[in-house]
Amino acid sequence: MKLKLMFIFSVLIILGCANTSGVVPLGGGSYLISRSEKGFDVTGSAVKADAIKEANEYCSLKNKSLELIKTNQKDMVPFKSDAQAEIEFKCI
């Protein structure tokens, strides 16, 4: 129970700076997390790293390990778009 509360608290803190889809089931045991973050110093790689941390926390709650299936990222474009990333993963 304590671990779940810590996970929820950490997600709420992250949501203050980022938009995230949360963990979205895709079927077949795979999941998707899509994130975007604002800021002139935020890169797509940093957003992807945050998504991977979120996925790791999700799998840890299930006492499983993260297996990345596919990732993609885009750096921010000033005054046009935020830095973005998507990861597809499984908990094994």
N, CA, C and O atoms as CSV, one atom per row, in Angstrom:
chain,resi,resn,atom,element,x,y,z
A,1,MET,N,N,0.826,-1.192,0.000
A,1,MET,CA,C,0.000,0.000,0.000
A,1,MET,C,C,0.875,1.263,0.000
A,1,MET,O,O,0.579,2.233,-0.697
A,2,LYS,N,N,1.940,1.234,0.781
A,2,LYS,CA,C,2.834,2.388,0.859
A,2,LYS,C,C,3.472,2.663,-0.509
A,2,LYS,O,O,3.630,3.818,-0.903
A,3,LEU,N,N,3.836,1.596,-1.226
A,3,LEU,CA,C,4.450,1.746,-2.541
A,3,LEU,C,C,3.469,2.386,-3.521
A,3,LEU,O,O,3.860,3.223,-4.336
A,4,LYS,N,N,2.200,1.995,-3.444
A,4,LYS,CA,C,1.190,2.576,-4.326
A,4,LYS,C,C,1.029,4.069,-4.058
A,4,LYS,O,O,0.916,4.861,-4.994
A,5,LEU,N,N,1.019,4.452,-2.791
A,5,LEU,CA,C,0.894,5.870,-2.445
A,5,LEU,C,C,2.093,6.662,-2.943
A,5,LEU,O,O,1.942,7.783,-3.428
A,6,MET,N,N,3.289,6.081,-2.822
A,6,MET,CA,C,4.490,6.751,-3.324
A,6,MET,C,C,4.420,6.920,-4.835
A,6,MET,O,O,4.810,7.963,-5.360
A,7,PHE,N,N,3.927,5.903,-5.539
A,7,PHE,CA,C,3.800,5.966,-6.992
A,7,PHE,C,C,2.817,7.066,-7.384
A,7,PHE,O,O,3.110,7.875,-8.265
A,8,ILE,N,N,1.665,7.100,-6.742
A,8,ILE,CA,C,0.654,8.114,-7.054
A,8,ILE,C,C,1.209,9.511,-6.779
A,8,ILE,O,O,1.011,10.424,-7.580
A,9,PHE,N,N,1.901,9.681,-5.656
A,9,PHE,CA,C,2.479,10.970,-5.305
A,9,PHE,C,C,3.507,11.403,-6.345
A,9,PHE,O,O,3.507,12.560,-6.765
A,10,SER,N,N,4.385,10.489,-6.767
A,10,SER,CA,C,5.411,10.849,-7.751
A,10,SER,C,C,4.787,11.202,-9.099
A,10,SER,O,O,5.266,12.107,-9.781
A,11,VAL,N,N,3.726,10.499,-9.489
A,11,VAL,CA,C,3.046,10.813,-10.748
A,11,VAL,C,C,2.411,12.197,-10.662
A,11,VAL,O,O,2.468,12.960,-11.626
A,12,LEU,N,N,1.806,12.531,-9.522
A,12,LEU,CA,C,1.194,13.850,-9.369
A,12,LEU,C,C,2.234,14.964,-9.452
A,12,LEU,O,O,1.964,16.025,-10.015
A,13,ILE,N,N,3.411,14.730,-8.898
A,13,ILE,CA,C,4.479,15.727,-8.990
A,13,ILE,C,C,4.910,15.909,-10.439
A,13,ILE,O,O,5.092,17.034,-10.903
A,14,ILE,N,N,5.070,14.807,-11.143
A,14,ILE,CA,C,5.489,14.855,-12.549
A,14,ILE,C,C,4.445,15.565,-13.400
A,14,ILE,O,O,4.795,16.305,-14.319
A,15,LEU,N,N,3.169,15.346,-13.104
A,15,LEU,CA,C,2.106,15.949,-13.896
A,15,LEU,C,C,2.114,17.469,-13.836
A,15,LEU,O,O,1.589,18.126,-14.735
A,16,GLY,N,N,2.707,18.037,-12.786
A,16,GLY,CA,C,2.794,19.483,-12.687
A,16,GLY,C,C,3.635,20.098,-13.791
A,16,GLY,O,O,3.426,21.261,-14.135
A,17,CYS,N,N,4.580,19.358,-14.358
A,17,CYS,CA,C,5.498,19.874,-15.368
A,17,CYS,C,C,5.277,19.237,-16.729
A,17,CYS,O,O,5.852,19.688,-17.721
A,18,ALA,N,N,4.472,18.219,-16.794
A,18,ALA,CA,C,4.371,17.450,-18.025
A,18,ALA,C,C,2.935,17.013,-18.270
A,18,ALA,O,O,2.109,16.967,-17.358
A,19,ASN,N,N,2.670,16.697,-19.518
A,19,ASN,CA,C,1.418,16.041,-19.872
A,19,ASN,C,C,1.754,14.599,-20.172
A,19,ASN,O,O,2.670,14.313,-20.944
A,20,THR,N,N,1.013,13.691,-19.562
A,20,THR,CA,C,1.256,12.276,-19.801
A,20,THR,C,C,-0.059,11.553,-19.994
A,20,THR,O,O,-1.073,11.899,-19.387
A,21,SER,N,N,-0.028,10.565,-20.830
A,21,SER,CA,C,-1.219,9.743,-21.043
A,21,SER,C,C,-1.424,8.791,-19.889
A,21,SER,O,O,-2.505,8.225,-19.723
A,22,GLY,N,N,-0.370,8.610,-19.077
A,22,GLY,CA,C,-0.396,7.534,-18.105
A,22,GLY,C,C,-0.151,6.232,-18.854
A,22,GLY,O,O,0.197,6.235,-20.034
A,23,VAL,N,N,-0.335,5.142,-18.166
A,23,VAL,CA,C,-0.105,3.833,-18.774
A,23,VAL,C,C,-1.382,3.413,-19.509
A,23,VAL,O,O,-2.450,3.294,-18.909
A,24,VAL,N,N,-1.249,3.193,-20.813
A,24,VAL,CA,C,-2.385,2.817,-21.652
A,24,VAL,C,C,-2.183,1.377,-22.126
A,24,VAL,O,O,-1.215,1.100,-22.834
A,25,PRO,N,N,-3.084,0.443,-21.749
A,25,PRO,CA,C,-2.951,-0.944,-22.227
A,25,PRO,C,C,-3.204,-1.017,-23.735
A,25,PRO,O,O,-4.157,-0.427,-24.244
A,26,LEU,N,N,-2.344,-1.744,-24.435
A,26,LEU,CA,C,-2.481,-1.925,-25.880
A,26,LEU,C,C,-2.980,-3.319,-26.236
A,26,LEU,O,O,-3.307,-3.586,-27.393
A,27,GLY,N,N,-3.041,-4.201,-25.256
A,27,GLY,CA,C,-3.409,-5.590,-25.511
A,27,GLY,C,C,-2.172,-6.442,-25.678
A,27,GLY,O,O,-1.094,-5.935,-25.987
A,28,GLY,N,N,-2.328,-7.733,-25.472
A,28,GLY,CA,C,-1.198,-8.643,-25.612
A,28,GLY,C,C,-0.117,-8.413,-24.570
A,28,GLY,O,O,1.026,-8.830,-24.762
A,29,GLY,N,N,-0.462,-7.754,-23.470
A,29,GLY,CA,C,0.519,-7.513,-22.418
A,29,GLY,C,C,1.429,-6.328,-22.654
A,29,GLY,O,O,2.385,-6.129,-21.904
A,30,SER,N,N,1.155,-5.526,-23.688
A,30,SER,CA,C,1.989,-4.353,-23.936
A,30,SER,C,C,1.232,-3.082,-23.560
A,30,SER,O,O,0.002,-3.048,-23.528
A,31,TYR,N,N,2.013,-2.042,-23.278
A,31,TYR,CA,C,1.473,-0.769,-22.804
A,31,TYR,C,C,2.150,0.383,-23.538
A,31,TYR,O,O,3.213,0.221,-24.137
A,32,LEU,N,N,1.507,1.556,-23.478
A,32,LEU,CA,C,2.031,2.767,-24.104
A,32,LEU,C,C,2.012,3.898,-23.087
A,32,LEU,O,O,1.066,4.024,-22.309
A,33,ILE,N,N,3.047,4.712,-23.091
A,33,ILE,CA,C,3.058,5.977,-22.365
A,33,ILE,C,C,3.470,7.055,-23.369
A,33,ILE,O,O,4.494,6.936,-24.043
A,34,SER,N,N,2.660,8.098,-23.454
A,34,SER,CA,C,2.944,9.242,-24.312
A,34,SER,C,C,3.096,10.459,-23.406
A,34,SER,O,O,2.251,10.706,-22.545
A,35,ARG,N,N,4.174,11.220,-23.600
A,35,ARG,CA,C,4.441,12.380,-22.736
A,35,ARG,C,C,4.863,13.587,-23.574
A,35,ARG,O,O,5.415,13.448,-24.665
A,36,SER,N,N,4.589,14.761,-23.038
A,36,SER,CA,C,5.149,15.994,-23.592
A,36,SER,C,C,5.502,16.891,-22.419
A,36,SER,O,O,4.847,16.864,-21.377
A,37,GLU,N,N,6.547,17.683,-22.605
A,37,GLU,CA,C,7.005,18.593,-21.555
A,37,GLU,C,C,7.335,19.940,-22.164
A,37,GLU,O,O,7.866,20.031,-23.271
A,38,LYS,N,N,7.008,20.988,-21.417
A,38,LYS,CA,C,7.272,22.357,-21.850
A,38,LYS,C,C,8.643,22.813,-21.355
A,38,LYS,O,O,9.152,22.315,-20.350
A,39,GLY,N,N,9.219,23.746,-22.061
A,39,GLY,CA,C,10.479,24.345,-21.624
A,39,GLY,C,C,11.474,24.431,-22.754
A,39,GLY,O,O,11.532,23.557,-23.620
A,40,PHE,N,N,12.261,25.498,-22.738
A,40,PHE,CA,C,13.258,25.691,-23.798
A,40,PHE,C,C,14.464,24.790,-23.636
A,40,PHE,O,O,15.223,24.603,-24.587
A,41,ASP,N,N,14.658,24.224,-22.450
A,41,ASP,CA,C,15.815,23.362,-22.223
A,41,ASP,C,C,15.439,21.884,-22.152
A,41,ASP,O,O,16.260,21.058,-21.753
A,42,VAL,N,N,14.213,21.544,-22.532
A,42,VAL,CA,C,13.747,20.155,-22.476
A,42,VAL,C,C,13.948,19.509,-23.842
A,42,VAL,O,O,13.567,20.067,-24.871
A,43,THR,N,N,14.550,18.326,-23.833
A,43,THR,CA,C,14.776,17.589,-25.082
A,43,THR,C,C,13.861,16.367,-25.148
A,43,THR,O,O,13.318,15.930,-24.133
A,44,GLY,N,N,13.701,15.835,-26.329
A,44,GLY,CA,C,12.930,14.612,-26.500
A,44,GLY,C,C,13.539,13.461,-25.722
A,44,GLY,O,O,12.815,12.608,-25.208
A,45,SER,N,N,14.856,13.427,-25.631
A,45,SER,CA,C,15.536,12.373,-24.866
A,45,SER,C,C,15.188,12.453,-23.387
A,45,SER,O,O,14.993,11.425,-22.738
A,46,ALA,N,N,15.109,13.654,-22.856
A,46,ALA,CA,C,14.753,13.820,-21.446
A,46,ALA,C,C,13.309,13.390,-21.192
A,46,ALA,O,O,13.005,12.777,-20.168
A,47,VAL,N,N,12.435,13.715,-22.122
A,47,VAL,CA,C,11.024,13.304,-21.985
A,47,VAL,C,C,10.925,11.785,-22.055
A,47,VAL,O,O,10.167,11.174,-21.302
A,48,LYS,N,N,11.691,11.174,-22.961
A,48,LYS,CA,C,11.692,9.720,-23.072
A,48,LYS,C,C,12.204,9.090,-21.782
A,48,LYS,O,O,11.657,8.088,-21.321
A,49,ALA,N,N,13.235,9.662,-21.205
A,49,ALA,CA,C,13.768,9.139,-19.940
A,49,ALA,C,C,12.703,9.202,-18.838
A,49,ALA,O,O,12.576,8.274,-18.041
A,50,ASP,N,N,11.941,10.300,-18.798
A,50,ASP,CA,C,10.869,10.418,-17.803
A,50,ASP,C,C,9.781,9.368,-18.040
A,50,ASP,O,O,9.240,8.809,-17.086
A,51,ALA,N,N,9.460,9.100,-19.304
A,51,ALA,CA,C,8.460,8.077,-19.624
A,51,ALA,C,C,8.953,6.693,-19.199
A,51,ALA,O,O,8.179,5.878,-18.700
A,52,ILE,N,N,10.234,6.439,-19.399
A,52,ILE,CA,C,10.810,5.150,-18.999
A,52,ILE,C,C,10.775,5.009,-17.481
A,52,ILE,O,O,10.499,3.924,-16.969
A,53,LYS,N,N,11.054,6.094,-16.755
A,53,LYS,CA,C,10.955,6.057,-15.294
A,53,LYS,C,C,9.525,5.731,-14.859
A,53,LYS,O,O,9.311,4.934,-13.945
A,54,GLU,N,N,8.553,6.352,-15.520
A,54,GLU,CA,C,7.140,6.090,-15.211
A,54,GLU,C,C,6.794,4.627,-15.474
A,54,GLU,O,O,6.093,3.997,-14.682
A,55,ALA,N,N,7.285,4.091,-16.586
A,55,ALA,CA,C,7.034,2.691,-16.923
A,55,ALA,C,C,7.701,1.751,-15.919
A,55,ALA,O,O,7.116,0.743,-15.524
A,56,ASN,N,N,8.920,2.083,-15.511
A,56,ASN,CA,C,9.622,1.283,-14.501
A,56,ASN,C,C,8.834,1.228,-13.200
A,56,ASN,O,O,8.709,0.170,-12.585
A,57,GLU,N,N,8.302,2.376,-12.785
A,57,GLU,CA,C,7.503,2.418,-11.558
A,57,GLU,C,C,6.257,1.548,-11.690
A,57,GLU,O,O,5.876,0.841,-10.757
A,58,TYR,N,N,5.629,1.610,-12.860
A,58,TYR,CA,C,4.429,0.802,-13.107
A,58,TYR,C,C,4.755,-0.694,-13.022
A,58,TYR,O,O,4.041,-1.453,-12.366
A,59,CYS,N,N,5.818,-1.105,-13.676
A,59,CYS,CA,C,6.201,-2.525,-13.654
A,59,CYS,C,C,6.642,-2.954,-12.255
A,59,CYS,O,O,6.358,-4.076,-11.833
A,60,SER,N,N,7.329,-2.076,-11.540
A,60,SER,CA,C,7.763,-2.400,-10.174
A,60,SER,C,C,6.575,-2.687,-9.264
A,60,SER,O,O,6.648,-3.556,-8.395
A,61,LEU,N,N,5.482,-1.955,-9.465
A,61,LEU,CA,C,4.272,-2.209,-8.667
A,61,LEU,C,C,3.725,-3.614,-8.903
A,61,LEU,O,O,3.047,-4.178,-8.043
A,62,LYS,N,N,4.020,-4.169,-10.062
A,62,LYS,CA,C,3.590,-5.526,-10.399
A,62,LYS,C,C,4.674,-6.557,-10.082
A,62,LYS,O,O,4.544,-7.735,-10.416
A,63,ASN,N,N,5.758,-6.087,-9.424
A,63,ASN,CA,C,6.918,-6.940,-9.138
A,63,ASN,C,C,7.489,-7.557,-10.408
A,63,ASN,O,O,7.873,-8.727,-10.427
A,64,LYS,N,N,7.540,-6.756,-11.466
A,64,LYS,CA,C,8.074,-7.200,-12.747
A,64,LYS,C,C,9.104,-6.201,-13.242
A,64,LYS,O,O,9.247,-5.110,-12.689
A,65,SER,N,N,9.821,-6.588,-14.293
A,65,SER,CA,C,10.833,-5.733,-14.911
A,65,SER,C,C,10.306,-5.154,-16.213
A,65,SER,O,O,9.432,-5.731,-16.861
A,66,LEU,N,N,10.847,-4.021,-16.577
A,66,LEU,CA,C,10.465,-3.325,-17.802
A,66,LEU,C,C,11.176,-3.923,-19.006
A,66,LEU,O,O,12.374,-4.199,-18.946
A,67,GLU,N,N,10.449,-4.123,-20.094
A,67,GLU,CA,C,11.034,-4.494,-21.389
A,67,GLU,C,C,10.529,-3.487,-22.416
A,67,GLU,O,O,9.338,-3.458,-22.726
A,68,LEU,N,N,11.432,-2.661,-22.942
A,68,LEU,CA,C,11.053,-1.692,-23.970
A,68,LEU,C,C,10.835,-2.399,-25.294
A,68,LEU,O,O,11.628,-3.252,-25.693
A,69,ILE,N,N,9.761,-2.041,-25.970
A,69,ILE,CA,C,9.452,-2.607,-27.284
A,69,ILE,C,C,9.797,-1.599,-28.380
A,69,ILE,O,O,10.450,-1.934,-29.369
A,70,LYS,N,N,9.346,-0.357,-28.185
A,70,LYS,CA,C,9.563,0.674,-29.203
A,70,LYS,C,C,9.561,2.040,-28.517
A,70,LYS,O,O,8.802,2.264,-27.574
A,71,THR,N,N,10.401,2.940,-28.986
A,71,THR,CA,C,10.428,4.305,-28.467
A,71,THR,C,C,10.549,5.289,-29.619
A,71,THR,O,O,11.088,4.968,-30.677
A,72,ASN,N,N,10.037,6.494,-29.395
A,72,ASN,CA,C,10.315,7.589,-30.323
A,72,ASN,C,C,10.253,8.889,-29.543
A,72,ASN,O,O,9.630,8.968,-28.484
A,73,GLN,N,N,10.906,9.903,-30.081
A,73,GLN,CA,C,10.993,11.184,-29.386
A,73,GLN,C,C,11.141,12.309,-30.393
A,73,GLN,O,O,11.619,12.106,-31.509
A,74,LYS,N,N,10.723,13.502,-29.981
A,74,LYS,CA,C,10.873,14.705,-30.799
A,74,LYS,C,C,11.272,15.847,-29.876
A,74,LYS,O,O,10.669,16.047,-28.822
A,75,ASP,N,N,12.288,16.588,-30.281
A,75,ASP,CA,C,12.689,17.768,-29.524
A,75,ASP,C,C,11.663,18.875,-29.713
A,75,ASP,O,O,10.894,18.871,-30.675
A,76,MET,N,N,11.661,19.814,-28.788
A,76,MET,CA,C,10.740,20.933,-28.899
A,76,MET,C,C,11.153,21.854,-30.040
A,76,MET,O,O,12.329,21.956,-30.391
A,77,VAL,N,N,10.161,22.514,-30.603
A,77,VAL,CA,C,10.397,23.528,-31.628
A,77,VAL,C,C,9.886,24.842,-31.025
A,77,VAL,O,O,8.698,24.960,-30.727
A,78,PRO,N,N,10.769,25.825,-30.843
A,78,PRO,CA,C,10.363,27.060,-30.170
A,78,PRO,C,C,9.091,27.679,-30.765
A,78,PRO,O,O,8.968,27.862,-31.976
A,79,PHE,N,N,8.165,27.987,-29.876
A,79,PHE,CA,C,6.889,28.622,-30.208
A,79,PHE,C,C,5.996,27.766,-31.103
A,79,PHE,O,O,5.009,28.261,-31.646
A,80,LYS,N,N,6.336,26.475,-31.261
A,80,LYS,CA,C,5.534,25.620,-32.122
A,80,LYS,C,C,5.082,24.346,-31.415
A,80,LYS,O,O,3.894,24.024,-31.433
A,81,SER,N,N,6.016,23.609,-30.786
A,81,SER,CA,C,5.633,22.351,-30.144
A,81,SER,C,C,6.529,22.055,-28.947
A,81,SER,O,O,7.670,22.510,-28.869
A,82,ASP,N,N,5.978,21.276,-28.017
A,82,ASP,CA,C,6.717,20.839,-26.837
A,82,ASP,C,C,7.583,19.631,-27.185
A,82,ASP,O,O,7.383,18.994,-28.220
A,83,ALA,N,N,8.536,19.322,-26.325
A,83,ALA,CA,C,9.310,18.092,-26.477
A,83,ALA,C,C,8.367,16.925,-26.189
A,83,ALA,O,O,7.555,16.994,-25.266
A,84,GLN,N,N,8.474,15.857,-26.976
A,84,GLN,CA,C,7.536,14.735,-26.885
A,84,GLN,C,C,8.261,13.407,-26.955
A,84,GLN,O,O,9.358,13.307,-27.505
A,85,ALA,N,N,7.626,12.384,-26.385
A,85,ALA,CA,C,8.151,11.020,-26.495
A,85,ALA,C,C,7.011,10.027,-26.270
A,85,ALA,O,O,6.039,10.304,-25.568
A,86,GLU,N,N,7.169,8.882,-26.884
A,86,GLU,CA,C,6.273,7.746,-26.679
A,86,GLU,C,C,7.123,6.517,-26.460
A,86,GLU,O,O,8.154,6.331,-27.106
A,87,ILE,N,N,6.673,5.672,-25.531
A,87,ILE,CA,C,7.334,4.378,-25.369
A,87,ILE,C,C,6.264,3.299,-25.338
A,87,ILE,O,O,5.181,3.478,-24.780
A,88,GLU,N,N,6.595,2.190,-25.945
A,88,GLU,CA,C,5.765,0.991,-25.874
A,88,GLU,C,C,6.585,-0.021,-25.089
A,88,GLU,O,O,7.780,-0.178,-25.340
A,89,PHE,N,N,5.952,-0.712,-24.137
A,89,PHE,CA,C,6.702,-1.595,-23.262
A,89,PHE,C,C,5.846,-2.745,-22.755
A,89,PHE,O,O,4.625,-2.756,-22.906
A,90,LYS,N,N,6.531,-3.720,-22.145
A,90,LYS,CA,C,5.904,-4.834,-21.459
A,90,LYS,C,C,6.507,-4.927,-20.069
A,90,LYS,O,O,7.632,-4.483,-19.839
A,91,CYS,N,N,5.761,-5.503,-19.152
A,91,CYS,CA,C,6.266,-5.838,-17.826
A,91,CYS,C,C,6.488,-7.344,-17.804
A,91,CYS,O,O,5.534,-8.113,-17.930
A,92,ILE,N,N,7.738,-7.772,-17.644
A,92,ILE,CA,C,8.038,-9.208,-17.693
A,92,ILE,C,C,8.567,-9.701,-16.358
A,92,ILE,O,O,8.872,-10.885,-16.214
